[in-house]
Amino acid sequence: MEKIKEFPNKHIVFFDFDNTITTKDVLDGVIERFSKDDGWLRLEEKWKAGRIGSKECLEGQIKGLRATRKKLDDHLQTVKIDPHFKRLIEFLNSKNIKTMILSDNFDYILKRILKNNKINRVKIYANKLSMSNDRVKPSFPYSNADCGDCGHCKNTTLLKNVAEGATSVYIGDGMSDVCVSKSADILFAKGYLKRHCEDKDIAHIPFKGLKDVYAYFKRSLL
């Protein structure tokens, strides 16, 4: 297993959100719960088949939602996060290591869940969400037309936030993490991302939950 050898402040740790920080795919749950019809399923099938990118898929799915802020907030109150996330963030902060969340989910959803769990001091890069009555409108400030069709190009965001000579650590699980897996110096992978890394012979550290990642940092930085 690769060890961290540089000084801690020369590292920056990036987290995926859905299924990494949370214990389930939050956005899928929101879409399924609040979609006005089953049009979201057809978009999902096209995306999984590679016929459309995640940006086009998400834009259509989010526009098909019907949810007031109160109903969305009540739903997000039920979301659980990995019990070791807060402990891991606090440990990294104690070592002056920067942390960021890179997500293809939406800022309002992430901020609400983190607030519900009394977590702060983590910078978020995610797609944007605006709400009016029961209508929901998405926007994608971190997309990159030159780098695939993702709503949020995590690879571009990671590269913009890593100073020269610093080591980037990325922790993720899904399809939206595939592109960024080529750039991270140290990669933690589970789920779809782990299978992709195995298929493409990409160096990675398998993990089942953030307890494994916390244990890794404790060993490496003490």
CORFEN-V265569 format. One record per pair of residues at least 12 apart in sequence whose C-alpha atoms are under 8 Angstrom apart, sorted by the first residue. I is the first residue (numbers start at 1). J is the second residue. D is the distance in Angstrom with one decimal. If there is no record, write none. Layout:
I/J/D
I/J/D
This chain:
1/205/7.3
2/186/7.9
3/220/6.0
4/220/5.7
4/221/7.2
5/220/8.0
6/167/8.0
8/95/6.4
8/96/6.8
8/97/5.9
8/221/7.4
9/95/7.4
9/96/5.7
9/97/5.2
9/98/7.5
10/97/7.6
10/165/7.3
10/166/4.7
10/167/6.3
11/97/6.0
11/98/7.1
11/166/5.4
11/167/4.7
11/168/5.9
11/169/7.4
12/97/6.0
12/98/4.9
12/99/5.9
12/100/7.8
12/162/7.1
12/166/7.4
12/167/6.5
12/168/5.2
12/169/6.2
13/97/7.3
13/98/6.3
13/99/4.8
13/100/6.4
13/168/6.1
13/169/4.7
13/170/6.0
13/171/7.9
14/99/5.8
14/100/4.9
14/101/5.6
14/102/6.6
14/158/7.7
14/168/7.5
14/169/6.0
14/170/4.8
14/171/6.3
15/99/7.7
15/100/6.2
15/101/4.7
15/102/6.0
15/170/6.0
15/171/5.0
15/172/6.4
16/101/5.9
16/102/5.4
16/103/5.6
16/170/7.8
16/171/6.1
16/172/4.9
16/173/7.4
16/177/7.6
17/101/6.6
17/102/7.1
17/103/5.7
17/105/7.8
17/110/7.9
17/172/7.8
18/103/7.7
18/105/7.6
19/173/6.9
20/82/7.5
20/171/7.4
20/172/5.9
20/173/6.5
20/209/7.4
20/210/7.6
21/81/5.6
21/82/5.5
21/85/6.4
21/210/7.7
22/79/7.4
22/80/5.9
22/81/4.0
22/82/5.5
23/79/7.9
23/80/6.0
23/81/5.4
23/82/5.8
24/80/7.9
26/79/7.3
27/105/6.3
30/72/7.9
30/75/7.8
31/61/6.9
31/62/7.1
31/65/6.8
34/65/5.2
34/66/5.6
34/67/6.1
35/61/7.5
35/64/5.6
35/65/4.4
35/66/6.2
36/64/6.0
36/65/5.8
36/66/6.1
37/64/7.6
39/61/7.5
39/64/7.7
40/60/7.3
40/61/5.1
40/64/7.4
43/57/5.5
43/60/7.4
43/61/7.2
44/57/6.6
52/149/7.7
53/148/7.6
53/149/4.5
53/150/5.8
53/151/7.9
54/149/6.1
54/150/4.8
54/151/5.7
55/140/7.7
55/143/7.9
55/149/6.1
55/150/5.1
55/151/3.9
55/152/7.6
56/149/7.8
56/151/7.7
58/151/7.4
59/138/6.2
59/139/7.8
62/136/6.4
62/137/6.7
62/138/6.5
63/135/7.4
63/136/5.9
63/137/5.8
63/138/7.2
64/136/8.0
65/134/8.0
65/135/6.8
65/136/6.3
66/134/5.1
66/135/5.6
66/136/7.0
67/133/7.8
67/134/4.5
67/135/6.5
67/136/7.4
68/131/7.7
68/132/7.8
68/133/5.7
68/134/4.3
68/135/7.3
69/131/7.2
69/133/7.6
69/134/7.4
73/112/7.4
76/109/7.4
76/112/7.2
76/113/6.3
77/113/7.0
77/116/6.7
79/113/7.1
82/209/7.3
82/210/6.7
83/210/8.0
84/210/5.6
84/211/5.5
84/214/7.3
85/210/6.2
85/211/8.0
86/119/6.8
87/214/7.8
88/210/7.7
88/213/7.9
88/214/5.4
99/122/6.0
99/123/6.9
100/122/5.6
100/123/4.8
100/124/5.8
100/125/7.5
101/122/7.0
101/123/6.3
101/124/4.8
101/125/6.1
101/126/7.9
102/124/6.4
102/125/5.0
102/126/6.1
102/154/6.1
102/157/7.7
103/124/7.9
103/125/6.4
103/126/4.9
103/127/7.4
103/152/7.0
103/154/7.4
104/126/5.8
104/127/6.2
104/150/7.7
104/151/6.1
104/152/5.3
104/176/6.9
105/126/6.0
105/127/6.1
106/126/5.4
106/127/4.5
106/128/5.3
106/129/6.0
107/124/7.4
107/125/7.4
107/126/5.3
107/127/5.9
107/128/5.4
107/129/6.6
108/128/7.2
108/129/6.2
125/142/7.9
125/157/7.8
126/142/7.4
126/152/6.7
127/139/6.2
127/140/5.0
127/141/6.5
127/142/6.9
127/151/6.9
127/152/6.4
128/140/6.2
128/141/7.3
140/152/6.6
142/154/8.0
142/157/7.4
144/156/7.6
150/176/7.2
154/176/7.7
154/177/7.2
154/179/7.4
154/180/5.9
155/179/6.0
155/180/4.2
155/181/7.9
155/183/6.9
158/180/7.5
159/183/7.6
167/184/8.0
167/185/6.0
167/186/7.6
168/184/5.3
168/185/5.2
168/186/6.4
169/184/5.8
169/185/6.0
169/186/4.7
169/187/5.9
169/188/7.7
170/184/5.9
170/185/7.9
170/186/6.4
170/187/5.0
170/188/6.1
171/187/6.1
171/188/4.7
171/189/6.2
172/188/6.4
172/189/5.4
172/190/6.8
172/193/7.0
173/189/5.5
173/190/4.8
173/191/5.2
173/192/5.8
173/193/4.8
173/194/6.9
174/190/7.9
174/191/6.6
174/192/5.1
174/193/5.1
175/192/6.5
175/193/6.5
177/193/6.7
178/193/6.3
178/196/7.5
181/202/8.0
182/202/7.7
186/204/6.9
186/205/7.8
187/203/7.3
187/204/4.9
187/205/6.1
188/204/5.7
188/205/4.7
188/206/5.8
188/207/6.4
188/213/7.8
189/204/6.3
189/205/6.1
189/206/5.1
189/207/6.1
190/206/5.8
190/207/5.7
190/208/6.3
194/206/6.7
